[in-house]
């Protein structure tokens, strides 16, 4: 892993990306790395734009803001259009497969049916954030599968553990197919 990895998760409010960012940061800590997580919402929390940012490093993190993400997850077209310009040239773009990606990007791009998988395979679109965590973990290996699973299961509401575990593993499977 490079010394400092910047990750931006973006979509609309209500998609659970703030929670996903918190879980990703916790998984990094469980792996013995340093991490910091920040977040912002649009003016209207549910349905408005939201983003979570995570920095993971082997060393001290002296600046907590993502400037130029190495990994960018977008679950809405709005998110892609708003933040694609910030992605490093050597970065990784992961989008939901329903999103049309600009033709002129020169970065690795994975279009994955995250939302459809949550809705159709898991039966609850609300777990798309956890499917996305599985995809990010499987593609980037930025955190271990064991740590992200522990962080997910420690954070999700009681009574939804199996649903979320199933969503995470569906994300791992999507990543495997994408690689």
N, C-alpha and C positions, 0 to 999 in steps of 0.2 A: 504494500500500500504506500502511495506517496505520502509525504509528511502531513499535508493538510488537504482534506477533501471537503469541498463545499457542495451542499445539496439543497435544491429548492423544490418544494412540493407545492403545486398550485392547482386551484380549481375553483369551485364555488362554495360558499358557506353552506354547511350542512353535510358536506362530503367526508368530514372527519379527518381532513389533512393535518389539522393542528395536532390532534391526538396521534396521528401517524408520525409526525415529526418528534413528538415527545417520546414515543416508543422507540424510534430509531436512535435518538440520543441516548436513551437508557440502555439499549442493546450495545452501543459502542462502549459505554461505561462498564457493562458486564464483561465485555471483551478486554478490559484493561486499558482502554484508550480514553483520551480526554474528549469531551464533546460539549457543545453549547447549542441551545435551540432558541430561536426567536420566531415571532409570528405576527401577522397583521391580517385584519379583516377589512372588507369594504364597508361603506357606511351602513348597509343593512346586512346584519350577520348571516341570516339564512338566505341563500340565493345570490348574495353579493360575492365579489371576488375575495378569495382568501389565499394566504400563502403561509407556509411554515418553512423555516430555513434551519438547517443543521450543519454544523461544522464538526468534523471528526479529525482528530490529530493524535499522533504519537507524542507530540510535544505540547508545551503550554500554548493556549490559544489567547493571543494578545488582542485580537479584534473580533468581536462577536457577530459581525454582520457578513452575510454572503455578498461578495462583490461580483464575482464571476464564477457561477456554478460549474462544477465538474459533472454533476448529475442533475438533470432537470426533469421532474415528473409533471406532466400536465394532463388534467382530466377534463379540461374544457378548451374549446377553440380560443376563447377569450384569453386564457392563461398562456397559450402558445404565442398568440399575437403580441401580448403585453411583455413577455419575458424572454422570448427566443433570442433576442439581440444580446442578452447578457451571457448566454452559454459560451463556455470556452470552446475554441475551435476543436480541441481534442476531447471535448466533453461528450456525454451520453445523454440523448434525449429519449425519454420513455413517455409515450402518449397512449391514451385510450385509442383503440382502433377506429372509433367513430369520428375521430378528429382528422381533418385534412391538414397535412403538414406542408408548410411552404416548400416549394420545389428547390429553392436556391440555398438550402442549408447544407453546409459541408461538415457534418458531424455524424457520429454513429446514431442511428435512429431505430428504435424498437417500437412498433405499433402493436399493441397487445389488447385483446378484448377484456379489459379489466372490469368495466361496468357490466357488460353482458354476462361475464362469468359469475359475478356476484349475484346478478338478478336470476339467471337461468340455472346455473349449476349449484349455487349455494342456496338460492331461493330468497335472498334478501339483499337488495341493492345497497343497503346501509353498511354492509361489510366490504364495499369496494376499496375503502382505505386499507383494510387489512390484506386484501388480495394484492393491492399495489405494493405494500411492504414486502410481500413474498416475492413479487416480481423484481423489485429493486435489489433485494438481498440476493436472489438467484442470479441476476445479471451482473451485478457489481462485486459481490462478495465483500462488500465494505464492512459488514458485520457478519458474525457467524449465524447460521440457521438456528442453532441452539439458543443463542442469546436473544435473537429477535423473538423466538417463540416464548421464552420466559418473560420477556418484557411485555409482549402482547397479553399473555395470560394473567400477568400481574395487574394489568391496566383495565381490562375489559370488565363490564358489569357482571356481577354474579348471575349465573343462569345462562350466560351467553358464551361460556368457555368453549364448548364443543363447536358451536357455530363459527366462532372466530378461529379456532384451530383449523377447521375445515377450510375456511377462507384463506388462511395463511398458506396451507399446503397446496391449495389450488393455484395460488400465486407462484409458489416454487415450481409447480408443474408448467405453468405458462412461460416462465423464464427459461426452463429447460428446452421447451419447444422453440423459443425465440432465438436461442443461441446457435 
